[in-house]
Amino acid sequence: MSNVNTYPLRLPTSVKAAAEKLAREDGVSLNQFVATAIAEKLAATRRRFSRNGRSGPIWRHSGPS
């Protein structure tokens, strides 16, 4: 990632624990797990907007594919 920003994320304890467990099982850091989850959600939202013929959100993907 060439352009990286930090963001203090507050999660319920149970959500963080579940994410940590899945990240460990996947062999990735919690940060990578969360970043991937957000990227997947953004892609799904774009597809939903595209299927509905709407212009979609104003944000665009600027990182590597």
Steps between C-alpha positions, in 0.01 A plus 500: 500500500661821394246740650407395852290689751435404858158495659430421866229237480276424795353151494287312749720254688318201353541626141872566551549156655321330211702698244827417680409130501419496128812703416714252696335207319566672165861570599470878458519797732186649646574816301518305172183308587305821571640679192400204280152484656446870430627464142262206444206703637588793271515268197164341589341842541635613161359186336161558664488859376610389153232228475231748600606742228586769752809715477614378839705652776740782429808309622718313259764231552846653477717217627633183342250241382 
